[in-house]
Amino acid sequence: MVVILAGAVAGYGWYLNHQIHRISLKNLTSAPVTGADAGTQNILMIGSTSRCALKVQNPAYGLCSQGVTGVNSDVVMILHLNPATSSVSILSVPRDLFVPNARAGGANKIDAGLYEGPDQLIAAIEEDYGIPIQHFVELNFDSFINVVNALGGLKMYFPEPVYDAYSGLNIRAPGCVALNGTQALQVVRARHLQYKAPGVTATDPAYWPQEAQSDLARIRRDHEFLRVLAAAVKARGLSNPVTDQQLVSGVVGQLTVDSGFTASDMIGLVLGYHNVNVNSAPQLTLPVDVANFQQGYVYQGGNYGSIEFPSEPQDHAAVDQFLGLPANADTYSGGALPAPKSVTVSVLNGSGVPNQASDTAQSLTALGFHIGTIGDSPPVGQQAETVVYYAAKTPSDLAAAQAVANSLSGEVIMAKDATQVKPGSKVTVVTGTDFSVNAPATPSTAAGKAAQSRGSARSSGNSGNSGNSGNSGSAGNTGNSGSTGSTAAFQPPTATVTPLAPWDPRSCTPSGGAGA
């Protein structure tokens, strides 16, 4: 969508460019100007669910006047651009990912950050995953529909009949289907999809199987849709004045970008990346542990419904691949992470597992980290993420936190919160219920002892029992070599790249068959 806009602005003039809604954002990061990553940019692209922002209300989406007033980021994607290689990659962030800095007041699903404005969502991504964001682009339902309609619609092949009562998607026969803008929106919004698999005789979709992964399944379909959209744009050509005018006229009224995203920036994108083959561009998804809670996730007494937890080391590996960095690089600055001996870490028991903080500190010491305070933190719920807190979003603090986070496996995430960092320490780790400290390259007695204790802590980590972390005698879940599984409450980590399911729509061949 960014490249479409850029090319259309270049061909259609400055007038419509000034119709784009621009907002001032304070949490964006300047693009690097030196080093191997000089000129690289990360553009946060979101699809907003705001019905109240639509110029014309549509009952199919729910009406603002009837209380459908939520403002969430239905789709969260980051576009990485590297001018040195003229390469593009995309990273999708699952909307139900539970993160500590989703809102200014604390933890929530990441899609809830947009309720407090784009700056809060940008801060959550930068602070929790160390991904610097240079620009912001927001689309709503109308702008999406208008772009597809301006292209004359799109064709997608449906291998099986599919239905989604929430998005309105209703394809009753397999084959290559011409989609208008509204139907295309139904495809990319579908996350309660049912499908008529071979052998299913019922014609009523109520009796068709329901796919299991909801938002994660939608992400893989959205990635495929982007490929189809890019092919359609390429086929029509951005130099066609009629198509350009339709594209820009359809999108500018409902498009929001940061105030620093100038027309010259947009034109530069088209000049630098118009030859990119979208079929070869990596389209990745941040791996997560999907919760199995029947009654929803309870955190500090509040129920957050269906959620997903982060997963290390899979998450950091995905971010490195997305940014084109080597393993264990500083994702924020592109440099090397600090040596463990230069980082002092405090450890607080946040799960109630007896002796967890002292065992974790012992294993971090075996990796070379210095240890500050060892103590307790009030448990937040029966299941909890392990959070690596740092004081400020500066390169040195973020790098120190990443060095510690990279030494842990399991449901681990970073967060900026100066109130959590103990005096004299660069980082504070608040332990959760499913994590381990990676074993050192050279085994030590301390690490070996801790590794043997990890299983008991995993099995007891969800019990909620309190215990003084520094003085109790039973084992904590630390010191494992870095492999991580899941408790009964979570499924194993999802994949960074997931192939299409048999029922997922895909591109059409020129003859109307299923594309590759």
N, C-alpha and C positions, 0 to 999 in steps of 0.2 A: 504493500500500500504506500509506503514511503517513496519507493522508486516511481510508482505510478504518478503520485502527486508531483514529484520533482520534475519528471519529464513533461507533464502536462503544464506545469507552471512555466517551464522554459519555453514551451511553444505557444502559450495562450496569453502571456503578458502579466503585468504587475497588478492590474486592477483586481482580478480574482484572488491573487495572492494576499491582498490586504483584507479579503473577506474571511480569511482563516482566523479562528479565535486563538489568540495567544495569551499565555498566562506566565507570570513571573514565578520562578521556582528557585528556592534557595539551596536545595540539597543536591543539585547536579554537580558533577565533578568535571573539571577541565580535562580535555584530551591531552595525553602526554605529547610533549614536543621533542623529546630526546629519547635515545635508547632504541632497543629492538622493536618496541611497541609504539613508536612515535606515529601519531596521526590516527591510531586506532580509535574507534568509537563504539559505544554500546547504546543502542536506542531502545528504551522501554516502550513497548507497544501494547496497549490494553484495549479490550472491548468492554465498554461500560454498560451496565444493566439499567442505568437511570432512565425510567419511563418519563419522569417529570421534565427531563431535558429535551424530549422530542417535541418538535414543532407541531406535529399532528399526532394526537393520541390514537393508539390502535388497540382495540379490545383483545386482539390475538396475543399481545404481550402482557396484558394486565394494565389497568388504567391508574394513572397517578391520582385521579379524583376519587378512586375507590380504595386508596390506601396502599397501592403498590409503589412505595416510595424508596425502596432500598437502593443504595448506590454501592455496588460491588464491582470488582474487576472480573467479569465473567471469563475473560481470556487474558493471561499474562504471558507475554513473549518478550524476549530480549534479542535484538538483532545486533550481531557483532560484525563490524566492518574493518577489514585490514587493508589499507591502501598499498602496502608493500607487495602484497600478493594478489590484490584485487579479489580477495576471497570474502565470502559471506557465510555465517553460520547462525543458527537460531537455537535458542534454549527456551523451552516452555517450563513454566513453574506451575505445578498443580494448584488449583485455587483453594483446595481444602487442606493445604499444608499448614500445620499449626506451628507458629513461630513466636518467639518471645517479644519481638518488637513490632508486631503487626499494627498496633495502635500506640499512640503516645502514652496511654495509660497502662500498656502491657500486652500480654499474650492474646492471640486470637488467630483465626484463619487468615492467611495472607490476603485473601480477596477482600477482607473487611477493612484493610488499610485505606482503601480509596474513599471510604465514608468520611475520613478526616482530610481528604484532599490528596492530589498526586504527590505532594512533597512527602507525605507520610509513607506512601507505598514505596517511593524511591528510597527513603531512609531505611525501610525494613529490608529491602533487597541488598543495599550497600552494606548495612551494618551486620546482617545475619549471614550473608554469603560472600562478602568481600568483593562484589562485582561493581565497579564504578559505572555510573550511568551519566552519559553526556547529554542525551536528548530524550524528550518525552513526546509520544504521539497517542492520542485517544480517539477512538472511533465509537459511534453509537450505532444502534440498529439501522437508522435511516441512511447514514453515510455508507454502510456496508451494502444495503440493498441498492442504493443508487449507483454504486460502482459496478456491481454485477449487471444491472440493467443497462448501463452505458455501454457495456461490452456486448450487448445483445443477448445476454444470458450465457450460461455455461452448460456443458454436457458432462454428466458423470454416469458411469456404469454401475448399476446395482445388481450384484450377483444373486441376491435373495430379497424378497419383499421385507421392508422394514417399517417400523411405526414408533413414534414417540408422542405420547399424549400431551407432554409438557411443551415441546417445541412446535408441535403441529406437523411434523414430518409424517408422511403417509404415502409410501410407495408400495403398491399392491402387486406389481409384476416385475420380474427381473428384466434387465436390459439397459440400453443407453437412454437416459432420460434428459430432456432439455429442461433446465432449471432457470426460472426467473429469479430476481433478487430476493423475493420473499421466501421462495423454496430453498434457495441457497442458504439463507439465514437459518432456516429450519434444520438444515444438514449440520451446520457448524455449531449450533446450539444444542443439539441432541445429546443428552447424557442420561436419559432414561429409556434407552432404545430396546425395542423388542424385535425379533427377527423370525421369519418363517423358514426354518432350516429344512433341508431335505428330510422327508419322512413325516413332517408335521402336516396333518390334514385339515386342521381347524382353519377356517377362514376369518374368524373373529380374532383380532390381534390380542385380545385379553387372554387368550390361551397360548400365545406364542412365548417362547423362552425369553427371559430377560438377561441382557448381558451383565456381567458381574462388576466391571470396574468403573462405571459411571464417568467421572471427569477424566480419568486417564484414558479411557476408550475414546472420549471426545477429542482429546489432544491428538491422538494418532490420526483421527479422521481430519482434524483441522490442518495437520501437516500435509496430508494428501490434497486437501482442498487448495492449499497455497500453491502446490505444484500445478494443479489444474488452472488456477487463476493466472499464474505467471505465464503458462503456455498460451492462454487466451489473449493476454496482453501482448505477448510477442507476436502472435499471429495477426492481431489487428494493427499493431505498430503505433508507437507514440508520436509519430510524425503526421498522423492523420488528423487534420484540424477538426473534423467533425467529432471523431472519437475523443480527442483531447478536450474539446469544449464540453462534451457530455460528461466526461470523467470529472473535470474540475468543478463544473456547475453542480454536479451531484454530490460532491464530497465537501466542498469548502464550508458550507453553512453549518455542518455538524462536526467539523474537525477541530480538535484542540491540540496545540503544540506548545512547547516552551518558547518563551520570548526570544531566546537566543538562536532558535532554529530559523535562520534567514533564508530568503529566496536563493541567494548564491550558494548556501550550504546544500539546499535541495538540488539545485542544478548540478553542483559538483558530484552529488551521489549518482545521478544518471550518467554523467560523463565517465565516472570511475568504475561503475559496476553494471553498466547496461549489457555487457557480454557474459555476465555470470550465468552459468547453467544451474538452474534451481534444482534439477534432478540430482546433481552431484553435491549440492551444498548440504552440509550436515544439519539435520533437524533433530535436536536432542530434547530429552525430557529429564528434568531433575529426578533421580530415583527417590522413592519414598517407601516407608513401611505403612501399609494400609491397615487401619484399625479394624478389629472384629467386634467392637462393642455393640451389644444389642440395644442398649438404652442410651447410647451417645457417650461422648467423652466428658467427664466431669473434672473441671480444673478450678481450684479455689472455690468450690461450691457451686459454680455455674456449669450448665450443660451446653456444650458446643456442638452436639450432634455428631455427624460423621466427620472424621478427621484423618489426617495422615501425619506421620512423624518423619523427621529427616533420617537419613541413613549414611553413616560414614563407614568406610572410606569412599563409597560409591558417589556421594554427592560431590566431594572435592575433585574426584577424577573426572566427573562430568563437566564441572566448571573449567578445569584445566583444558579439557578437550575443546570446549566451546570457545575459550579464549586463545587457544593455540599455544598454551604454555607447557613447559615440562613439569613433571611431577614435583610436588612440594615447592613450587614457585610461589612468590607473593602475588596473589591474584590482583591486588589493588594497585601495586606499583610496578609489577613485572620483575622485580628484583629477587634476590635470595632472601629466604626467611632467616631470622636470627638463630644463632646457635642456642641450644637449650640452656647452656651454662650462663647465658646472658639474661635469662628470663626467670623471675621469681613468681611462683604460683602459690596462691592460697587455695585450700580445698575445704569445702563445706559439704556435709552430708545432707542431701536434699531428699533422700528417699526413706530414711528411717532404718535402713539395713544396718545392723550393728557393725561398727568398726569400718564402715565403708570409706570414710574420709581418710583415716590413717593408712589403710591399705592402698588407696589410690595415691596418696602422697608418697608412699614407699616405692610404688612402681614408677611414678614420675621421676623420683630421685634416681632410680636405676637408668633412666633415659638421659640424665644429666641436668634436669631442671633443679633450681633452688626452691625450697619450700618455705612459705611464710606461715600464715595462720592456718591451723587445723581446727575445725569446729562443726557446728550444726546450722542448718537452715530449715525453716518450717516446711514440711512436705506440702506439695501443691495438689496432690491427688494420688489415687491408687497407682497410676502410671505417670511417669514424668520423664521429660527429656533431660539429658545432661547438658547444661548451659555453660559455655565458656565466656565469661564476662570480661570486658575491657572498659577503660574509662572514657576514651575519646576517639572519635573517628579520624585519627591521624595515621599516617603510614606506619609509624613505629608501633603504635598500640595495636592496630589491626594485624600487623605482621607477627607480633608477639602472640596474639590470640590465635592466629592461624597455625603458628608453630605448635601450640598446645593442642588445638583441635585436630591437627594432623597426626597427633600421637595417640588419638583415641579412636575407637571403633564402636559402632552401634548407633543409637538414637541420640546424636550429638549435634549441637548447633551453637554458633557464636551469637553474642548480643552486646550492644553498647549500653552500659548502665554504670555510671561512676559510683553510685551508692552501693553497688555490690562488690566493688574492688576494695580489698582490705589494704590499710596503710602499709607501705613498704613493698607491696606486690604490684606487678604489672598486670596480672591476670588472676581472676578468681574462678575456680571450677566449682559449680554447684551440681553434685552428682544426682543422677536419675536412677531409673529402675532397669535399664537394659543397655549396658555399655561395657567396654573393657579398655584397659591401657595396653597399647601395643608393646610387645616384648622388645628389649634392646637387641641389637645385632649380635652382641656377645652375651649369652645368657648369664644371669647372676643369680645368686642364692635368693635374693629378695624377689626378683621377678618370677623365678620358678615357683616360689611359695605362693605368690599371689595368683599365678596362673592356675594352680591347683584349686584355688578357692572360688574361681569365677562361677562355676556351675551352681554352687549353693546360693550364691547371691542372686543369680538370675531367678532361681526358683522361689526365693523368699522376697525378691525385690518388690513384688506387687502386694505384699501383705499389709503394708502400711504400719508395721510395728515401729515404734520409736526406739531410739537408742543413742547413747552418747557416742558420737563417731570417734572421738579421740581415745576413749578409755574402755570401750566394750571389747569383748574377746573373740567374737566370731568373725567369719571372713567377709570380705567385700569382693565385688565383681571386677577385679582389675588384673592386669598383667598378662592377658592373653596375647597370643602372637598377632592378633589383628583380625582374625576371622570373626564374623558376627552373624548370629542367627536372629531369631525373633522369639519373643515370648508367645504364649498362647493367645495373648490379646492382639497380636499383630501378625500379618502375613510377611513372608520374606521380602527383601527389597525388590522393587520393580526395576525393569530394565531401562537403560538410557535410550535405547532405540527398540521399538516394538513393531513387528510386522503387522500389516493389516489383517484383521480377522476375516473369515470367509464371507461374512455378511456386510463388510464395510464397503461403501462406494469408492470408486477409483476412476481413473481417467478412461475415456473411451478411445478406441482406435478409430481411424478414418472410416472403417467399414461398419462401425457400431458395436464392435466387440469390447472385451475387457482389456484395458491397457495394462502394461507391466507394473 
